[in-house]
Every structure is written in C-alpha cells, then in structure tokens.
Amino acid sequence: MINRKNSDKISDIRQKTHDGVDKIMDKAESIKESSEKGIAHIKEKAVEMKGNVDGYIKKNPEKSVLMAAATGVVVGAAVTAALRRKKQ
C-alpha cells in the first residue's frame, strides 16, 4: 500500500508534470501567435508588391513583355542545357 510520504511525492511529481505541460502549451500558443502575425505581414507585403508590379506593367507594357520573353529564353536555355547534360 502507498504510504503518505510516497503519496505526497506522487502528488508533487504530478503537479510538476502539469506545470511543465502548461508552460509548454503557453510557449506553443505564443509561437503560434508570432507565426500568424508573421504570415499576415508577408501576405500584406505580397499584395503590396503585386500592386507595384501591376502598376509597372500598365505603365510599361512593351518593356514588361520584353522582360518576360527574356526571362523565358533564359529559363528555357537553362532547362535545355540541364537536360542535355543529363542525357550524356
């Protein structure tokens, strides 16, 4: 049978365990809130950047098309070179 001294030790261990779990849960909640704030900030910046890009494209449509075409050529050349190396 469990004596009073052992019972007190078990209760103490149980309480410390609960306290530890509570601290972990509090820290997890804090990390979650920080992450949500960071994600919201990134979303705001992405929307702002999209607006800037859209504005640039409207002001400079020819230059935008040329830049997109040049980017496509560079990416295409890189993919082609990689595929040729892979075959060899």
C-alpha positions in Angstrom: 0.0 0.0 0.0 1.2 3.5 -0.8 2.1 5.4 2.4 1.6 9.1 3.0 5.2 10.0 2.1 5.0 8.3 -1.3 1.6 9.7 -2.0 2.9 13.2 -1.4 5.8 12.5 -3.7 3.5 11.2 -6.4 1.2 14.3 -6.0 4.3 16.5 -6.2 5.5 14.8 -9.4 2.1 15.0 -10.9 1.8 18.7 -10.1 5.3 19.4 -11.6 4.3 17.5 -14.7 1.1 19.5 -15.1 3.1 22.7 -14.6 5.6 21.7 -17.2 2.8 20.8 -19.7 1.2 24.2 -19.0 4.4 26.0 -19.7 4.9 24.1 -23.0 1.3 24.8 -24.1 1.8 28.5 -23.3 5.0 28.6 -25.3 3.3 26.8 -28.2 0.5 29.3 -28.2 3.0 32.2 -28.2 4.9 30.7 -31.2 1.6 30.2 -33.0 0.6 33.8 -32.5 4.0 35.0 -33.6 3.8 32.8 -36.7 0.3 34.1 -37.6 1.5 37.7 -37.3 4.5 37.0 -39.5 2.3 35.3 -42.1 -0.1 38.2 -42.1 2.8 40.6 -42.6 4.1 38.5 -45.5 0.7 38.4 -47.1 0.4 42.2 -46.8 3.8 42.7 -48.5 2.9 40.3 -51.3 -0.3 42.2 -52.0 1.6 45.4 -52.0 4.3 44.0 -54.3 1.6 42.7 -56.7 0.1 46.2 -56.9 3.5 47.6 -57.6 4.2 45.0 -60.4 0.7 45.6 -61.9 1.3 49.3 -61.9 4.7 48.9 -63.6 3.2 46.6 -66.2 0.4 49.1 -67.0 2.9 51.9 -67.3 5.5 49.9 -69.3 3.7 47.2 -71.3 6.3 46.8 -74.0 9.2 46.7 -71.6 7.3 44.2 -69.4 6.6 41.8 -72.4 10.3 42.0 -73.4 11.4 41.3 -69.8 9.0 38.3 -69.7 10.3 37.0 -73.0 13.9 37.4 -72.0 13.2 35.5 -68.7 11.6 32.7 -70.7 14.6 32.5 -73.0 17.0 32.3 -70.1 14.9 29.7 -68.2 14.4 27.7 -71.4 18.1 27.7 -72.2 18.9 26.6 -68.6 16.4 23.7 -68.8 17.7 22.6 -72.2 21.3 22.7 -71.0 20.4 20.7 -67.9 18.5 18.1 -70.0 21.4 17.7 -72.4 23.8 17.2 -69.6 21.5 14.6 -68.1 21.4 12.6 -71.4 25.2 12.5 -71.7 
